[in-house]
Amino acid sequence: MTPTTHGTSTATFVTVSIKNKHTIARLDAVSIGPREAALIATEVSRMLTNATKGKCLVIDLSRTNSLSSMGLGLCVDLRNRAVDAGLRPVIAGMNIQLTDLIRMMRVDRLFTITSSSHDLERLLL
């Protein structure tokens, strides 16, 4: 099954697609601050309300280098919305700085974290 892209725009800073009943939100902004967080939350929320029952919400941070406090709050907000929609929250593609931040703030306890693309592919089967 090929991914279906629903929200692709440079103004939204996120690309939302579906692969094997998993919703994937690829954050396309290098840095997630207040402006980006608000736009991303709106786009992903719209997708989650329109989505049929799925398995996981994958937040792909492979293109993101830094998160402000608003960016970190965005991840927690998306996690809560995913759980409300019956989806398992997953974070993928973090660099070492983001991994350290997520662990330091203890947000890692809220997500399944994939450390490699191989782990993510296995999860998405």
Buried (B, 14 or more C-beta within 10 A) or exposed (E): EEBEEBBEEEEBBBBBBBBEBBBBBBBBBEEBBEEBBEBBBEBBBBBBEEBEEBBBBBBBBBEBEBBBEBBBBBBBBBBEBBEEBEBBBBBBBBEEEBBEBBEEBEBBEBBBBBEEEEBBEEBBE
